[in-house]
């Protein structure tokens, strides 16, 4: 008599939920929209244009290559401006009493503001993950370092604003 025993082998697969880690600095700018390349000054380092929050004001003044538009020491900000064809972008650096950058603001007055918004939405989604808050006029991202990025579409048809603080 031959006995055959069959054992059911149950293979347990270990399932792990894939957690997406966002690299806050390693987003390849050359794969993104033109507005990101222009405003970021083709720099992928830093929070904006190669600078971090906390950067000394003297460093900004030494390295920022666009036209100085306004400096207000009483209200502690400095604004640079540049034109792209018929479009205009202002970059404002607000600083604290120690003359270290505490926030960035970009004001873009551009034809085709939707492409500006889309370029930066794509960039920030890649860099920080999907926006934490989003509606028709504003999107908000939170960085792992604790600062917030707000991309705001103005009521005026050709304006957009980026606030980083």
N, CA and C atoms as a LAMMPS dump frame, in Angstrom:
ITEM: TIMESTEP
0
ITEM: NUMBER OF ATOMS
495
ITEM: BOX BOUNDS ff ff ff
-5.0000000000000000e+02 5.0000000000000000e+02
-5.0000000000000000e+02 5.0000000000000000e+02
-5.0000000000000000e+02 5.0000000000000000e+02
ITEM: ATOMS id mol type element x y z
1 1 1 N 0.833 -1.164 0
2 1 2 C 0 0 0
3 1 3 C 0.885 1.236 0
4 2 1 N 0.568 2.101 -0.874
5 2 2 C 1.333 3.335 -1.017
6 2 3 C 0.483 4.479 -0.499
7 3 1 N 1.039 5.23 0.408
8 3 2 C 0.335 6.4 0.955
9 3 3 C 0.947 7.668 0.388
10 4 1 N 0.109 8.455 -0.085
11 4 2 C 0.585 9.737 -0.602
12 4 3 C -0.004 10.834 0.271
13 5 1 N 0.859 11.63 0.761
14 5 2 C 0.409 12.76 1.586
15 5 3 C 0.621 14.044 0.807
16 6 1 N -0.389 14.801 0.779
17 6 2 C -0.283 16.106 0.125
18 6 3 C -0.423 17.187 1.175
19 7 1 N 0.495 18.043 1.179
20 7 2 C 0.443 19.17 2.106
21 7 3 C 0.275 20.441 1.293
22 8 1 N -0.626 21.209 1.69
23 8 2 C -0.831 22.484 1
24 8 3 C 0.232 23.451 1.483
25 9 1 N 0.984 23.885 0.583
26 9 2 C 1.999 24.882 0.925
27 9 3 C 1.409 26.253 0.655
28 10 1 N 1.306 26.965 1.666
29 10 2 C 0.752 28.307 1.526
30 10 3 C 1.9 29.296 1.569
31 11 1 N 2.094 29.946 0.5
32 11 2 C 3.173 30.925 0.437
33 11 3 C 2.632 32.274 0.88
34 12 1 N 3.195 32.752 1.929
35 12 2 C 2.769 34.061 2.417
36 12 3 C 3.696 35.11 1.831
37 13 1 N 3.09 35.992 1.121
38 13 2 C 3.882 37.075 0.56
39 13 3 C 3.851 38.262 1.498
40 14 1 N 4.996 38.771 1.688
41 14 2 C 5.109 39.944 2.551
42 14 3 C 4.781 41.169 1.709
43 15 1 N 3.756 41.853 2.108
44 15 2 C 3.386 43.051 1.365
45 15 3 C 3.799 44.268 2.169
46 16 1 N 4.436 45.126 1.491
47 16 2 C 4.823 46.382 2.133
48 16 3 C 4.282 47.513 1.302
49 17 1 N 3.838 48.484 1.971
50 17 2 C 3.299 49.65 1.292
51 17 3 C 4.464 50.519 0.846
52 18 1 N 4.491 50.819 -0.408
53 18 2 C 5.575 51.65 -0.919
54 18 3 C 5.406 53.072 -0.415
55 19 1 N 6.425 53.535 0.22
56 19 2 C 6.4 54.907 0.717
57 19 3 C 7.283 55.739 -0.199
58 20 1 N 6.727 56.755 -0.758
59 20 2 C 7.475 57.588 -1.676
60 20 3 C 8.263 58.618 -0.884
61 21 1 N 9.548 58.601 -1.094
62 21 2 C 10.405 59.6 -0.459
63 21 3 C 10.664 60.688 -1.496
64 22 1 N 10.417 61.898 -1.137
65 22 2 C 10.63 62.989 -2.068
66 22 3 C 11.974 63.623 -1.79
67 23 1 N 12.777 63.694 -2.807
68 23 2 C 14.073 64.346 -2.701
69 23 3 C 13.855 65.829 -2.908
70 24 1 N 14.066 66.593 -1.884
71 24 2 C 13.741 68.005 -1.982
72 24 3 C 14.703 68.797 -2.856
73 25 1 N 15.826 68.224 -3.227
74 25 2 C 16.751 68.994 -4.057
75 25 3 C 17.089 68.323 -5.377
76 26 1 N 16.725 67.08 -5.572
77 26 2 C 17.181 66.364 -6.752
78 26 3 C 16.159 66.268 -7.872
79 27 1 N 15.379 67.288 -8.061
80 27 2 C 14.443 67.323 -9.177
81 27 3 C 15.2 67.877 -10.38
82 28 1 N 15.293 67.113 -11.473
83 28 2 C 16.028 67.598 -12.639
84 28 3 C 15.288 68.744 -13.335
85 29 1 N 15.822 69.935 -13.196
86 29 2 C 15.165 71.117 -13.763
87 29 3 C 15.039 71.043 -15.277
88 30 1 N 15.992 70.387 -15.935
89 30 2 C 15.948 70.348 -17.393
90 30 3 C 14.766 69.548 -17.926
91 31 1 N 14.098 68.793 -17.082
92 31 2 C 12.929 68.035 -17.535
93 31 3 C 11.63 68.785 -17.272
94 32 1 N 11.718 69.952 -16.66
95 32 2 C 10.52 70.695 -16.284
96 32 3 C 10.269 71.865 -17.219
97 33 1 N 9.174 72.557 -16.968
98 33 2 C 8.753 73.657 -17.824
99 33 3 C 9.711 74.838 -17.835
100 34 1 N 9.585 75.635 -18.862
101 34 2 C 10.466 76.791 -19.048
102 34 3 C 10.398 77.781 -17.895
103 35 1 N 9.199 78.006 -17.349
104 35 2 C 9.082 78.986 -16.261
105 35 3 C 9.875 78.562 -15.037
106 36 1 N 9.909 77.272 -14.741
107 36 2 C 10.698 76.801 -13.596
108 36 3 C 12.171 77.088 -13.843
109 37 1 N 12.648 76.773 -15.03
110 37 2 C 14.061 77.016 -15.352
111 37 3 C 14.401 78.495 -15.249
112 38 1 N 13.514 79.34 -15.754
113 38 2 C 13.769 80.787 -15.742
114 38 3 C 13.766 81.329 -14.318
115 39 1 N 12.72 81.062 -13.568
116 39 2 C 12.591 81.631 -12.221
117 39 3 C 13.622 81.036 -11.271
118 40 1 N 13.887 79.748 -11.379
119 40 2 C 14.859 79.108 -10.492
120 40 3 C 16.29 79.432 -10.9
121 41 1 N 16.449 80.169 -11.993
122 41 2 C 17.763 80.574 -12.479
123 41 3 C 18.616 79.352 -12.83
124 42 1 N 17.948 78.307 -13.315
125 42 2 C 18.587 77.053 -13.72
126 42 3 C 19.383 76.418 -12.586
127 43 1 N 18.999 76.694 -11.357
128 43 2 C 19.674 76.107 -10.198
129 43 3 C 18.719 75.144 -9.505
130 44 1 N 19.205 73.947 -9.223
131 44 2 C 18.35 72.992 -8.527
132 44 3 C 18.647 72.96 -7.036
133 45 1 N 19.671 73.667 -6.609
134 45 2 C 19.988 73.735 -5.187
135 45 3 C 19.163 74.827 -4.534
136 46 1 N 18.968 74.707 -3.245
137 46 2 C 18.286 75.754 -2.501
138 46 3 C 16.783 75.725 -2.672
139 47 1 N 16.156 76.643 -1.975
140 47 2 C 14.701 76.764 -2.004
141 47 3 C 14.263 77.564 -3.223
142 48 1 N 15.013 78.627 -3.525
143 48 2 C 14.684 79.482 -4.665
144 48 3 C 15.962 80.094 -5.214
145 49 1 N 16.197 79.923 -6.493
146 49 2 C 17.316 80.535 -7.202
147 49 3 C 18.676 80.189 -6.587
148 50 1 N 18.779 79.022 -5.959
149 50 2 C 20.032 78.587 -5.356
150 50 3 C 20.212 79.03 -3.919
151 51 1 N 19.231 79.699 -3.346
152 51 2 C 19.329 80.213 -1.976
153 51 3 C 18.412 79.443 -1.036
154 52 1 N 18.798 79.399 0.229
155 52 2 C 18.017 78.769 1.296
156 52 3 C 17.441 79.853 2.195
157 53 1 N 16.413 79.509 2.946
158 53 2 C 15.987 80.387 4.034
159 53 3 C 17.154 80.436 5.014
160 54 1 N 17.446 81.608 5.541
161 54 2 C 18.589 81.765 6.435
162 54 3 C 19.854 82.231 5.739
163 55 1 N 19.819 82.34 4.41
164 55 2 C 20.979 82.841 3.674
165 55 3 C 21.227 84.295 4.06
166 56 1 N 22.49 84.673 4.329
167 56 2 C 22.777 86.074 4.647
168 56 3 C 22.441 86.995 3.466
169 57 1 N 21.924 88.163 3.779
170 57 2 C 21.554 89.141 2.754
171 57 3 C 22.749 89.499 1.871
172 58 1 N 23.937 89.597 2.457
173 58 2 C 25.138 89.914 1.674
174 58 3 C 25.398 88.865 0.59
175 59 1 N 25.094 87.617 0.881
176 59 2 C 25.259 86.547 -0.113
177 59 3 C 24.277 86.735 -1.262
178 60 1 N 23.044 87.085 -0.931
179 60 2 C 22.037 87.353 -1.971
180 60 3 C 22.53 88.484 -2.87
181 61 1 N 22.961 89.576 -2.251
182 61 2 C 23.417 90.742 -3.02
183 61 3 C 24.614 90.407 -3.903
184 62 1 N 25.492 89.564 -3.423
185 62 2 C 26.686 89.214 -4.189
186 62 3 C 26.38 88.268 -5.348
187 63 1 N 25.417 87.386 -5.165
188 63 2 C 25.177 86.34 -6.163
189 63 3 C 23.976 86.57 -7.07
190 64 1 N 23.02 87.385 -6.66
191 64 2 C 21.833 87.628 -7.489
192 64 3 C 22.254 88.492 -8.674
193 65 1 N 22.039 87.991 -9.862
194 65 2 C 22.531 88.664 -11.076
195 65 3 C 21.473 89.486 -11.81
196 66 1 N 20.24 89.481 -11.335
197 66 2 C 19.209 90.263 -12.008
198 66 3 C 19.232 91.701 -11.505
199 67 1 N 18.418 92.539 -12.124
200 67 2 C 18.395 93.974 -11.828
201 67 3 C 17.778 94.241 -10.453
202 68 1 N 18.485 95.026 -9.636
203 68 2 C 17.947 95.449 -8.344
204 68 3 C 16.827 96.445 -8.601
205 69 1 N 15.644 96.131 -8.117
206 69 2 C 14.487 97 -8.316
207 69 3 C 14.278 97.913 -7.123
208 70 1 N 14.363 97.341 -5.907
209 70 2 C 14.073 98.13 -4.712
210 70 3 C 14.731 97.489 -3.497
211 71 1 N 15.235 98.34 -2.614
212 71 2 C 15.743 97.874 -1.326
213 71 3 C 15.131 98.753 -0.251
214 72 1 N 14.491 98.132 0.729
215 72 2 C 13.838 98.869 1.802
216 72 3 C 14.359 98.322 3.128
217 73 1 N 15.293 99.052 3.734
218 73 2 C 15.896 98.579 4.983
219 73 3 C 14.937 98.705 6.161
220 74 1 N 14.032 99.671 6.126
221 74 2 C 13.069 99.835 7.223
222 74 3 C 12.112 98.639 7.292
223 75 1 N 11.657 98.178 6.128
224 75 2 C 10.736 97.036 6.101
225 75 3 C 11.459 95.712 5.837
226 76 1 N 12.766 95.781 5.711
227 76 2 C 13.643 94.617 5.57
228 76 3 C 13.309 93.725 4.371
229 77 1 N 13.396 94.296 3.2
230 77 2 C 13.275 93.47 2.001
231 77 3 C 14.096 94.073 0.876
232 78 1 N 14.418 93.212 -0.07
233 78 2 C 15.127 93.625 -1.27
234 78 3 C 14.464 92.892 -2.441
235 79 1 N 14.214 93.623 -3.528
236 79 2 C 13.513 93.05 -4.678
237 79 3 C 14.363 93.191 -5.931
238 80 1 N 14.475 92.097 -6.641
239 80 2 C 15.146 92.068 -7.935
240 80 3 C 14.088 91.804 -8.995
241 81 1 N 14.347 92.265 -10.22
242 81 2 C 13.363 92.125 -11.284
243 81 3 C 14.052 91.703 -12.577
244 82 1 N 13.341 90.92 -13.367
245 82 2 C 13.844 90.598 -14.701
246 82 3 C 12.673 90.413 -15.655
247 83 1 N 12.954 90.667 -16.91
248 83 2 C 11.954 90.552 -17.969
249 83 3 C 12.28 89.345 -18.84
250 84 1 N 11.235 88.713 -19.318
251 84 2 C 11.357 87.624 -20.275
252 84 3 C 10.39 87.963 -21.397
253 85 1 N 10.935 88.392 -22.511
254 85 2 C 10.11 88.894 -23.609
255 85 3 C 9.19 89.993 -23.067
256 86 1 N 7.882 89.8 -23.13
257 86 2 C 6.947 90.818 -22.634
258 86 3 C 6.471 90.523 -21.212
259 87 1 N 7.063 89.541 -20.57
260 87 2 C 6.671 89.144 -19.218
261 87 3 C 7.645 89.726 -18.198
262 88 1 N 7.198 89.841 -16.943
263 88 2 C 8.01 90.425 -15.887
264 88 3 C 7.923 89.566 -14.631
265 89 1 N 9.066 89.371 -13.98
266 89 2 C 9.122 88.606 -12.738
267 89 3 C 9.901 89.412 -11.708
268 90 1 N 9.306 89.597 -10.522
269 90 2 C 9.983 90.223 -9.383
270 90 3 C 10.238 89.149 -8.339
271 91 1 N 11.441 89.152 -7.78
272 91 2 C 11.797 88.227 -6.708
273 91 3 C 12.156 89.067 -5.49
274 92 1 N 11.397 88.895 -4.406
275 92 2 C 11.619 89.659 -3.175
276 92 3 C 12.152 88.733 -2.095
277 93 1 N 13.233 89.185 -1.47
278 93 2 C 13.83 88.471 -0.344
279 93 3 C 13.535 89.29 0.904
280 94 1 N 12.777 88.735 1.837
281 94 2 C 12.52 89.401 3.119
282 94 3 C 13.51 88.839 4.124
283 95 1 N 14.035 89.716 4.976
284 95 2 C 15.061 89.268 5.913
285 95 3 C 14.765 89.749 7.325
286 96 1 N 15.42 89.104 8.283
287 96 2 C 15.193 89.418 9.698
288 96 3 C 16.221 90.438 10.198
289 97 1 N 16.184 90.703 11.496
290 97 2 C 17.081 91.706 12.087
291 97 3 C 18.552 91.293 11.999
292 98 1 N 18.827 90.008 11.799
293 98 2 C 20.206 89.53 11.637
294 98 3 C 20.625 89.527 10.168
295 99 1 N 19.767 90.074 9.321
296 99 2 C 19.979 90.147 7.876
297 99 3 C 20.129 88.766 7.24
298 100 1 N 19.25 87.865 7.664
299 100 2 C 19.173 86.528 7.066
300 100 3 C 17.786 86.37 6.45
301 101 1 N 17.741 85.758 5.274
302 101 2 C 16.479 85.615 4.543
303 101 3 C 15.487 84.797 5.364
304 102 1 N 14.276 85.372 5.534
305 102 2 C 13.221 84.651 6.259
306 102 3 C 12.071 84.24 5.346
307 103 1 N 11.991 84.836 4.139
308 103 2 C 10.966 84.411 3.18
309 103 3 C 11.335 84.875 1.778
310 104 1 N 10.745 84.192 0.818
311 104 2 C 10.892 84.533 -0.596
312 104 3 C 9.508 84.827 -1.152
313 105 1 N 9.452 85.764 -2.086
314 105 2 C 8.202 86.025 -2.792
315 105 3 C 8.52 86.259 -4.261
316 106 1 N 7.786 85.586 -5.117
317 106 2 C 7.92 85.772 -6.56
318 106 3 C 6.596 86.317 -7.062
319 107 1 N 6.65 87.425 -7.77
320 107 2 C 5.471 87.978 -8.434
321 107 3 C 5.731 87.89 -9.927
322 108 1 N 4.883 87.154 -10.621
323 108 2 C 5.033 86.989 -12.063
324 108 3 C 3.838 87.612 -12.758
325 109 1 N 4.128 88.518 -13.662
326 109 2 C 3.093 89.094 -14.521
327 109 3 C 3.427 88.597 -15.922
328 110 1 N 2.665 87.587 -16.344
329 110 2 C 3.029 86.871 -17.56
330 110 3 C 1.816 86.611 -18.443
331 111 1 N 2.059 86.648 -19.73
332 111 2 C 1.053 86.183 -20.681
333 111 3 C 1.037 84.664 -20.563
334 112 1 N -0.098 84.073 -20.526
335 112 2 C -0.164 82.625 -20.354
336 112 3 C 0.153 82.208 -18.93
337 113 1 N -0.479 82.872 -17.973
338 113 2 C -0.226 82.579 -16.558
339 113 3 C -0.529 81.118 -16.229
340 114 1 N -1.417 80.49 -16.976
341 114 2 C -1.742 79.083 -16.723
342 114 3 C -0.519 78.19 -16.91
343 115 1 N 0.322 78.497 -17.902
344 115 2 C 1.524 77.677 -18.091
345 115 3 C 2.509 77.897 -16.943
346 116 1 N 2.573 79.111 -16.412
347 116 2 C 3.405 79.395 -15.235
348 116 3 C 2.922 78.552 -14.051
349 117 1 N 1.613 78.587 -13.806
350 117 2 C 1.016 77.83 -12.698
351 117 3 C 1.267 76.333 -12.895
352 118 1 N 1.056 75.837 -14.1
353 118 2 C 1.238 74.405 -14.364
354 118 3 C 2.694 73.986 -14.202
355 119 1 N 3.629 74.792 -14.713
356 119 2 C 5.052 74.468 -14.576
357 119 3 C 5.445 74.331 -13.109
358 120 1 N 5.007 75.281 -12.279
359 120 2 C 5.381 75.24 -10.866
360 120 3 C 4.597 74.186 -10.085
361 121 1 N 3.364 73.914 -10.472
362 121 2 C 2.613 72.834 -9.832
363 121 3 C 3.338 71.509 -10.049
364 122 1 N 3.748 71.25 -11.267
365 122 2 C 4.485 70.024 -11.581
366 122 3 C 5.785 69.961 -10.788
367 123 1 N 6.533 71.051 -10.785
368 123 2 C 7.812 71.103 -10.071
369 123 3 C 7.633 70.852 -8.58
370 124 1 N 6.704 71.561 -7.955
371 124 2 C 6.509 71.406 -6.512
372 124 3 C 5.93 70.04 -6.153
373 125 1 N 5.064 69.482 -6.994
374 125 2 C 4.559 68.13 -6.734
375 125 3 C 5.694 67.107 -6.763
376 126 1 N 6.622 67.268 -7.684
377 126 2 C 7.771 66.366 -7.74
378 126 3 C 8.702 66.577 -6.55
379 127 1 N 8.884 67.807 -6.175
380 127 2 C 9.849 68.126 -5.112
381 127 3 C 9.305 67.858 -3.711
382 128 1 N 8.03 68.155 -3.472
383 128 2 C 7.475 68.079 -2.117
384 128 3 C 6.313 67.101 -1.964
385 129 1 N 5.915 66.445 -3.041
386 129 2 C 4.718 65.602 -2.984
387 129 3 C 3.507 66.436 -3.364
388 130 1 N 2.365 65.809 -3.458
389 130 2 C 1.156 66.539 -3.851
390 130 3 C 0.835 67.642 -2.859
391 131 1 N 0.252 68.706 -3.372
392 131 2 C -0.105 69.856 -2.533
393 131 3 C -0.981 69.408 -1.373
394 132 1 N -0.728 69.975 -0.206
395 132 2 C -1.502 69.649 0.999
396 132 3 C -2.854 70.34 0.976
397 133 1 N -2.911 71.426 0.254
398 133 2 C -4.144 72.204 0.141
399 133 3 C -4.207 72.693 -1.295
400 134 1 N -5.368 72.608 -1.894
401 134 2 C -5.475 73.012 -3.286
402 134 3 C -6.895 73.473 -3.587
403 135 1 N -6.994 74.598 -4.276
404 135 2 C -8.278 75.057 -4.798
405 135 3 C -8.007 75.823 -6.085
406 136 1 N -8.989 76.525 -6.588
407 136 2 C -8.829 77.206 -7.877
408 136 3 C -7.79 78.318 -7.858
409 137 1 N -7.545 78.913 -6.7
410 137 2 C -6.647 80.066 -6.655
411 137 3 C -5.359 79.831 -5.873
412 138 1 N -5.266 78.755 -5.083
413 138 2 C -4.063 78.56 -4.281
414 138 3 C -3.768 77.081 -4.05
415 139 1 N -2.468 76.771 -4.089
416 139 2 C -1.984 75.447 -3.722
417 139 3 C -0.901 75.64 -2.666
418 140 1 N -0.833 74.715 -1.703
419 140 2 C 0.138 74.836 -0.614
420 140 3 C 0.881 73.512 -0.456
421 141 1 N 2.205 73.589 -0.386
422 141 2 C 3.047 72.435 -0.127
423 141 3 C 3.788 72.655 1.187
424 142 1 N 4.129 71.574 1.854
425 142 2 C 4.902 71.635 3.096
426 142 3 C 6.21 70.89 2.854
427 143 1 N 7.33 71.534 3.135
428 143 2 C 8.618 70.87 2.951
429 143 3 C 8.958 70.038 4.176
430 144 1 N 9.866 69.108 4.004
431 144 2 C 10.343 68.311 5.132
432 144 3 C 11.145 69.173 6.105
433 145 1 N 11.647 70.298 5.631
434 145 2 C 12.422 71.202 6.488
435 145 3 C 11.534 72.161 7.268
436 146 1 N 10.228 72.141 6.999
437 146 2 C 9.296 72.936 7.79
438 146 3 C 8.76 74.198 7.144
439 147 1 N 9.274 74.589 6.005
440 147 2 C 8.733 75.786 5.365
441 147 3 C 7.565 75.423 4.456
442 148 1 N 6.719 76.432 4.182
443 148 2 C 5.556 76.259 3.309
444 148 3 C 5.784 76.999 2.005
445 149 1 N 5.232 76.426 0.951
446 149 2 C 5.266 77.037 -0.367
447 149 3 C 3.823 77.253 -0.787
448 150 1 N 3.496 78.489 -1.143
449 150 2 C 2.149 78.804 -1.627
450 150 3 C 2.264 79.307 -3.057
451 151 1 N 1.499 78.696 -3.939
452 151 2 C 1.406 79.128 -5.329
453 151 3 C 0.014 79.701 -5.498
454 152 1 N -0.043 80.993 -5.783
455 152 2 C -1.318 81.713 -5.78
456 152 3 C -1.583 82.309 -7.155
457 153 1 N -2.753 82.032 -7.677
458 153 2 C -3.193 82.668 -8.921
459 153 3 C -3.996 83.895 -8.526
460 154 1 N -3.563 85.04 -8.998
461 154 2 C -4.203 86.303 -8.647
462 154 3 C -5.533 86.465 -9.365
463 155 1 N -6.356 87.35 -8.822
464 155 2 C -7.61 87.707 -9.494
465 155 3 C -7.33 88.385 -10.829
466 156 1 N -6.197 89.05 -10.904
467 156 2 C -5.811 89.678 -12.169
468 156 3 C -5.369 88.567 -13.108
469 157 1 N -5.83 88.61 -14.315
470 157 2 C -5.691 87.479 -15.23
471 157 3 C -4.261 87.062 -15.53
472 158 1 N -3.303 87.94 -15.45
473 158 2 C -1.95 87.577 -15.859
474 158 3 C -0.96 87.509 -14.696
475 159 1 N -1.444 87.421 -13.456
476 159 2 C -0.536 87.424 -12.305
477 159 3 C -0.575 86.119 -11.526
478 160 1 N 0.607 85.731 -11.074
479 160 2 C 0.741 84.603 -10.153
480 160 3 C 1.788 84.989 -9.119
481 161 1 N 1.681 84.381 -7.953
482 161 2 C 2.586 84.701 -6.851
483 161 3 C 3.027 83.396 -6.195
484 162 1 N 4.297 83.347 -5.813
485 162 2 C 4.828 82.235 -5.034
486 162 3 C 5.337 82.817 -3.728
487 163 1 N 4.881 82.273 -2.607
488 163 2 C 5.35 82.683 -1.283
489 163 3 C 6.002 81.477 -0.624
490 164 1 N 7.2 81.676 -0.109
491 164 2 C 7.914 80.607 0.589
492 164 3 C 8.359 81.162 1.928
493 165 1 N 7.854 80.541 3.007
494 165 2 C 8.233 81.004 4.347
495 165 3 C 8.202 79.876 5.343
